[in-house]
Amino acid sequence: MNLCLVGYGAIAQKHMEAFTHIDGIHPRVLVGRRPEPTKAFADTWHFDRYTLDIDEALADDAVDIVVVTSPNAMHFAQACKVLEAGKHLLLEIPMAMNLADARHVTALSHRSGGRFMVCHTLRTMPGPAEVQRRVAAGELHLHSIVCSFGVMRRSNTTWTGAERSWTDNILWHHGAHLVDLSLWVGGAAQGENVYCRYGPPHPRQGNMDLSMSFALPGGVPVTITESYNITTFRWRALFIGEEATLEYREGTLFDGDDNIVLPHHDYIDLTMQNREFIAAVQEERDPAITGESILPAMEVLSKAQQSADSGGVVA
């Protein structure tokens, strides 16, 4: 399969690393925003060519699959272009920056001739997948979920330390990961009574901290805290159940006594996620993580944005 990759940042590199473990993927064309880093990335990963024009890349009949890893605010418009061109699309999170656009791209994916998958990578990680399995099998009855994410972003750099030319969005990007994880593990089609509050904004980069809460149908409370001011990276989800307490910490699943339930798996290893996308294309089926399956999380994020703006709870 001939690959078109849109973007050349830290997550784009992780996608290319993942594709080295999947047979039959040929780097056809790279799409970037600035010529120098675009050329450098294309040379490193041996793309046939590079361009700054996504329309030019999509006009290439040889392109089979497109992976969009561009800045958050560009995802929706570029996803629409890819789907309208009839290409298979793997779209980095967030699917869009508002609920209306998320619904639009999901509807468009149903009319497109291509397969569409969204990179909610936590669903493909062994630790969260084991918790979800236990809940679905009735082996774990949840009482509450507590999630936290933190990374230092005061200097607006990626996790690799590279300078960013755009600012991240703590709600619609990292919030989307944890909201979707909570809904997916809990087997919930919606979140209720959403409350969200931002911390003091950064003078240049905007909102850097948030606290959010909502309930799964049936009353299980979900609490999410995030910060771009934290000194030590953390990515954690605590699942408190009747039968057990399980905690996912930076790639390892622990029980309530800090015993390892599942060993460490690199939480930014995209191989299983990307392999599922390629398999769905080859088998002409829907992938495991469709736009439709992510809409409940986007609805919660929309309510969270409304709550943050209004200061109240959004049912």
Secondary structure, DSSP 8 states (H G I E B T S, - for coil): -EEEEE--SHHHHHHHHHHTTSTT-EEEEEE-SSHHHHHHHHHHTT-SEEES-HHHHHT-TT--EEEE-S-GGGHHHHHHHHHHTT-EEEEES-S-SSHHHHHHHHHHHHHSSS-EEEE-GGGGSHHHHHHHHHHHTTS--EEEEEEEEE---TT-B-TTS-B-SS---IIIIIIHHHHHHHHHHTT-S--EEEEEEE-S-BTTTB--EEEEEEE-TTS-EEEEEEESS-SS-EEEEEEEESS-EEEEETTEEEETTS-EEE----TT--HHHHHHHHHHHHHTS--SS-HHHHHHHHHHHHHHHHHHHHSS-B-
